[in-house]
Amino acid sequence: MLLEKVEQAISRLRGAGVASPEADAWHLAVFATGVSRGELQARAVRGDVMLTDDEAQVFDAGLSRRVAREPLWHITGRAPFLQFELVVGPGVFTPRPETELLTEQARTEAQLMPPRDGVVRVVDLCAGSGAIGLALAADIPHLDVLLVEKSPEAAAYLQTNRTAIAPVNTEILQGEVGQAVTHRAPGSVDVVVSNPPYLVEGADELDVETHGHDPHEALFASDGGLAVIREVVEVSAQLLRDGGVVFIEHGIDQSEAVQSLLTTQGFARAETIVDLVGRPRFTRAERARR
Ligand SMILES: C[S@@+](CC[C@H](N)C(=O)[O-])C[C@H]1O[C@@H](n2cnc3c(N)ncnc32)[C@H](O)[C@@H]1O
């Protein structure tokens, strides 16, 4: 019986220290059956659901992996991000809910920008699975989005997600942040978005799932966590047109440092935006007139 299995799973997951045992148990049931959580719960209320042998096997195998603290989204192979599902797994950073806030604000601003030659040009630096840039490109057809990602493993997931979510108005550059300037002319870009690595190794406390499964180069940066952010600011200053806008996600204790980097590189109106629980999570700034 499904309900019994889910109840047992919740208690095993709780015992293993999983942060959201109930949600995860239901996600595993959805993964095993291919039926939505709402439908599964409705069927359970009407008299419970029997799992087939195959479904029970998939559920049990997924549960064992989750109890061993493998991330849920590596088990299902897909992570939710806004209204999309991104293919994820070993070798790529799993997108986080806090990045949705940055994406929504960037989307609102990009939508309001007047296209030049019919196009609004966007660059996503440190694109990972493509969460930010692909969500923008899928929602706004007149965007032209360049996604820059250095890791070949992550770029393979990015390619898969691009094909599924926004194949027409996007382009991938597998390379370093600094290489973006060889693919877009200086002063030609309207919006830069970035969620770069910004943690300090040994200083920032991580949960088991993050520490064991997100790639090292996706998490950590040298120079107090600011090394890649500094590159992102410098490259954004070159790429953006006057009045163009940059959005950079960062650690909750890095807003002053990021604002100062932006101001030094000729940005104006640097403003840090807080998340739903009041933590400063990303900074927005405008390229001042040259
Ligand atoms: C925190 S993850 C963010 C991924 C994605 N933007 C998201 O929000 O889910 C940072 C990504 O930056 C990539 N990266 C790190 N240093 C880079 C660099 N110098 N140039 C380009 N990509 C880099 C990592 O491989 C990783 O995929």
The ligand as a Gaussian input file, in Angstrom:
#p B3LYP/6-31G(d) Opt

LIG

0 1
 C       26.791000      28.419000      -8.326000
 S       26.872000      27.624000      -9.890000
 C       25.488000      28.437000     -10.651000
 C       24.901000      27.735000     -11.823000
 C       23.604000      28.388000     -12.368000
 N       23.831000      29.756000     -12.809000
 C       22.519000      28.384000     -11.327000
 O       22.169000      29.458000     -10.779000
 O       21.998000      27.309000     -11.008000
 C       28.294000      28.427000     -10.623000
 C       28.720000      27.906000     -11.989000
 O       29.832000      28.701000     -12.454000
 C       30.769000      27.863000     -13.138000
 N       32.059000      28.589000     -13.094000
 C       32.909000      28.707000     -12.055000
 N       33.952000      29.515000     -12.390000
 C       33.728000      29.919000     -13.666000
 C       34.448000      30.756000     -14.563000
 N       35.590000      31.362000     -14.197000
 N       33.962000      30.942000     -15.814000
 C       32.788000      30.335000     -16.190000
 N       32.077000      29.516000     -15.375000
 C       32.540000      29.318000     -14.126000
 C       30.709000      26.558000     -12.372000
 O       31.195000      25.482000     -13.146000
 C       29.202000      26.471000     -12.055000
 O       28.526000      25.781000     -13.068000

